[in-house]
Amino acid sequence: MIGQAYVEIGPEDPDYQRLLAESISEEEMAEKRRRWREDDEALRAEFEEFKARQAEE
């Protein structure tokens, strides 16, 4: 399973240093979401074109 979660911890948490290396900023997350939406739109358009070609055959 692959997942993402938001958990707020501080430097006193024993996992802080390990998780800090894997963390991203809110701005980086917003950029990821924007790219996902753009990629989803390109994939949707490609699928619609595929469906149209299948209907023609």
Order of alpha helices (4+ residues) and beta strands (2+ residues): alpha-alpha
